[in-house]
Amino acid sequence: MRSLSQGDILFILAALRWTLALSLIAFLGGALGGAAVALARTGEIRALRALAFAYIKLFQGTPLLMQLFLAFFVPGIFGLSIDPWGAAALGLSLHASAFLGEIWRGAIETVPRGQWQAATALGLGYWNRTALVIVPQAVRIAVAPTIGFLVQLIKATSLASIIGFVEITRAAQVINNATFRPFTLFGLVALVYFVICWPLSAYSRRIERKLAVASR
């Protein structure tokens, strides 16, 4: 066992870039998948609605840790090689797709039916009706819960350490194995997560208050 050094702290803080990069990739991948899931859930094709419903229930009904294990080990069954970075990005993106899809499905369905009927009366087809009338109103409703989910996703990246991806939590674990300073190291990691997530949570609450005032 050795003493904790400044270089150890810098190593942990440097790993923060991988936490942020993984959060960004997972959110963007989840946004693409979530948009497809939300449109399928609110669309006119029954088979797609059922498929999207099953996808959401599957990912909401199983632990994220299990999803990361499957994303890491299942490709190997088919002879495909995937590193911890790829597996973490894939697992978190699929997870985010299900949750964002359900959030955005709810936002779309919150738009009053009169708006759908008015757009239909103007002769707009499904895609034009959705893109020009419904989505702009749904985006406004979905901003606050989407930011709230982003906060959860950032914190969830710490689970990627279990498949060997070296983000900030894994970096602290590596240093702790050599120095045995758990309170200092994991306290530092918790502080870093708080500094990142608290402003986002505060912004989400501010958006919710503004929307509540606007809807009165």
C-alpha positions as CSV (number, residue, x, y, z in Angstrom):
1,M,0.0,0.0,0.0
2,R,1.3,3.5,-0.8
3,S,0.2,7.0,0.1
4,L,-2.2,9.1,-2.0
5,S,-0.5,11.6,-4.3
6,Q,-1.5,14.6,-6.4
7,G,-0.9,12.5,-9.5
8,D,-3.6,10.0,-8.3
9,I,-6.1,12.9,-7.9
10,L,-5.3,14.2,-11.4
11,F,-5.7,10.6,-12.8
12,I,-9.2,10.5,-11.4
13,L,-10.1,13.9,-12.6
14,A,-8.7,13.1,-16.0
15,A,-11.1,10.1,-16.2
16,L,-14.0,12.6,-16.0
17,R,-13.6,13.2,-19.7
18,W,-14.6,9.6,-20.3
19,T,-17.7,9.9,-18.1
20,L,-18.8,13.0,-20.0
21,A,-18.0,11.4,-23.4
22,L,-19.9,8.3,-22.5
23,S,-22.9,10.4,-21.2
24,L,-22.9,12.4,-24.5
25,I,-22.7,9.3,-26.8
26,A,-25.4,7.5,-24.8
27,F,-27.7,10.5,-24.8
28,L,-27.3,11.1,-28.5
29,G,-27.8,7.4,-29.3
30,G,-30.7,7.3,-26.9
31,A,-32.2,10.4,-28.6
32,L,-32.1,8.8,-32.0
33,G,-33.6,5.5,-30.7
34,G,-36.0,7.3,-28.5
35,A,-37.4,9.4,-31.3
36,A,-38.0,6.2,-33.4
37,V,-39.6,4.5,-30.4
38,A,-41.9,7.5,-29.6
39,L,-43.0,7.8,-33.2
40,A,-43.6,4.1,-33.4
41,R,-45.7,4.2,-30.2
42,T,-47.8,7.1,-31.4
43,G,-48.0,6.0,-35.1
44,E,-50.8,4.4,-37.1
45,I,-49.1,1.0,-37.7
46,R,-50.3,-1.5,-35.0
47,A,-47.3,-3.8,-35.4
48,L,-44.8,-1.0,-34.8
49,R,-46.8,0.2,-31.8
50,A,-46.7,-3.3,-30.3
51,L,-42.9,-3.7,-31.1
52,A,-42.1,-0.3,-29.5
53,F,-44.2,-1.2,-26.4
54,A,-42.4,-4.5,-26.0
55,Y,-39.0,-2.8,-26.3
56,I,-39.9,-0.2,-23.7
57,K,-41.2,-2.8,-21.2
58,L,-38.1,-5.0,-21.8
59,F,-35.6,-2.3,-21.0
60,Q,-37.6,-0.7,-18.2
61,G,-38.2,-4.1,-16.6
62,T,-34.6,-5.3,-16.4
63,P,-31.7,-3.8,-14.5
64,L,-29.3,-1.5,-16.3
65,L,-26.4,-3.6,-14.9
66,M,-27.8,-6.7,-16.6
67,Q,-28.2,-4.8,-19.9
68,L,-24.5,-3.7,-19.8
69,F,-23.4,-7.3,-19.2
70,L,-25.5,-8.5,-22.2
71,A,-24.1,-5.7,-24.4
72,F,-20.6,-6.8,-23.4
73,F,-20.9,-10.5,-23.6
74,V,-23.6,-11.3,-26.2
75,P,-21.6,-10.0,-29.3
76,G,-18.9,-12.5,-28.4
77,I,-21.4,-15.4,-28.8
78,F,-21.7,-14.4,-32.5
79,G,-17.9,-14.0,-32.9
80,L,-18.0,-10.2,-32.7
81,S,-15.4,-8.4,-30.6
82,I,-16.5,-5.4,-28.6
83,D,-14.4,-3.5,-26.1
84,P,-15.8,-2.0,-22.8
85,W,-16.2,1.4,-24.4
86,G,-18.3,0.1,-27.2
87,A,-20.4,-2.1,-24.9
88,A,-21.0,0.7,-22.5
89,A,-22.1,3.1,-25.2
90,L,-24.3,0.4,-26.8
91,G,-25.9,-0.7,-23.5
92,L,-26.6,2.8,-22.3
93,S,-27.9,4.0,-25.7
94,L,-30.4,1.1,-25.8
95,H,-31.4,1.9,-22.2
96,A,-31.8,5.6,-22.9
97,S,-33.8,4.8,-26.1
98,A,-36.5,3.1,-24.1
99,F,-36.8,5.8,-21.4
100,L,-36.6,8.7,-23.8
101,G,-39.0,7.0,-26.1
102,E,-41.6,6.7,-23.3
103,I,-41.0,10.3,-22.1
104,W,-41.5,11.7,-25.6
105,R,-44.4,9.4,-26.3
106,G,-46.1,10.9,-23.2
107,A,-45.3,14.5,-24.4
108,I,-46.7,13.8,-27.9
109,E,-49.9,12.4,-26.5
110,T,-50.3,15.4,-24.1
111,V,-50.8,17.6,-27.2
112,P,-54.6,18.2,-27.3
113,R,-56.5,16.0,-29.8
114,G,-57.9,19.2,-31.3
115,Q,-54.5,20.0,-32.6
116,W,-54.3,16.7,-34.5
117,Q,-57.8,17.2,-35.8
118,A,-57.1,20.7,-36.9
119,A,-54.0,19.6,-38.8
120,T,-55.9,16.8,-40.4
121,A,-58.6,19.2,-41.5
122,L,-55.9,21.4,-43.2
123,G,-55.0,18.4,-45.3
124,L,-51.7,17.6,-43.7
125,G,-50.5,14.0,-43.9
126,Y,-49.1,12.1,-41.0
127,W,-45.5,13.2,-41.3
128,N,-46.3,16.8,-42.0
129,R,-48.9,16.8,-39.2
130,T,-46.4,15.3,-36.8
131,A,-43.3,17.4,-37.8
132,L,-45.1,20.8,-38.2
133,V,-47.8,20.8,-35.6
134,I,-47.4,18.1,-32.9
135,V,-43.6,17.8,-32.3
136,P,-43.0,21.6,-31.8
137,Q,-45.6,21.5,-29.0
138,A,-44.4,18.2,-27.6
139,V,-40.7,19.3,-27.4
140,R,-41.7,22.2,-25.1
141,I,-43.4,19.7,-22.8
142,A,-40.6,17.2,-22.9
143,V,-37.7,19.5,-22.1
144,A,-37.8,19.2,-18.3
145,P,-38.2,15.4,-18.1
146,T,-35.6,14.9,-20.7
147,I,-33.1,17.0,-18.7
148,G,-34.1,15.0,-15.6
149,F,-33.4,11.8,-17.4
150,L,-30.0,13.1,-18.6
151,V,-29.0,13.6,-15.0
152,Q,-29.9,10.0,-14.3
153,L,-28.0,8.8,-17.3
154,I,-24.8,10.7,-16.2
155,K,-25.0,9.0,-12.8
156,A,-25.7,5.6,-14.5
157,T,-22.4,5.8,-16.4
158,S,-20.7,4.8,-13.1
159,L,-22.1,1.3,-13.7
160,A,-19.9,1.0,-16.8
161,S,-17.0,0.4,-14.5
162,I,-18.4,-3.1,-13.8
163,I,-17.5,-4.2,-17.4
164,G,-14.0,-2.6,-17.2
165,F,-14.6,0.8,-18.7
166,V,-12.4,3.3,-16.9
167,E,-14.5,6.3,-16.2
168,I,-14.2,8.4,-13.0
169,T,-15.7,5.8,-10.6
170,R,-13.5,3.0,-12.0
171,A,-10.4,5.3,-11.8
172,A,-11.1,6.0,-8.2
173,Q,-11.5,2.3,-7.5
174,V,-8.1,1.6,-9.1
175,I,-6.4,4.2,-7.0
176,N,-8.2,3.0,-3.9
177,N,-6.9,-0.5,-4.4
178,A,-3.4,0.9,-4.1
179,T,-3.9,3.5,-1.4
180,F,-7.0,2.4,0.6
181,R,-8.4,5.9,1.0
182,P,-12.1,5.1,0.1
183,F,-13.6,8.1,2.0
184,T,-11.4,10.6,0.3
185,L,-11.5,9.1,-3.2
186,F,-15.1,8.2,-3.5
187,G,-16.1,11.4,-1.7
188,L,-14.2,13.3,-4.4
189,V,-16.1,11.3,-7.1
190,A,-19.4,12.0,-5.4
191,L,-18.5,15.7,-5.3
192,V,-17.7,15.7,-9.0
193,Y,-21.0,14.0,-9.9
194,F,-22.8,16.6,-7.8
195,V,-21.1,19.5,-9.5
196,I,-22.2,18.2,-12.9
197,C,-25.7,17.0,-12.0
198,W,-27.0,19.6,-9.6
199,P,-27.0,22.5,-12.1
200,L,-28.9,20.3,-14.6
201,S,-31.4,19.4,-11.9
202,A,-31.9,23.0,-11.0
203,Y,-32.3,24.0,-14.6
204,S,-34.9,21.2,-15.1
205,R,-36.9,22.5,-12.0
206,R,-36.7,26.0,-13.4
207,I,-38.1,24.9,-16.8
208,E,-40.9,23.0,-15.0
209,R,-41.9,26.1,-13.0
210,K,-41.9,28.3,-16.2
211,L,-44.1,25.8,-18.0
212,A,-46.5,25.6,-15.0
213,V,-46.8,29.4,-15.0
214,A,-47.3,29.5,-18.7
215,S,-50.1,26.8,-18.6
216,R,-52.2,28.7,-16.0
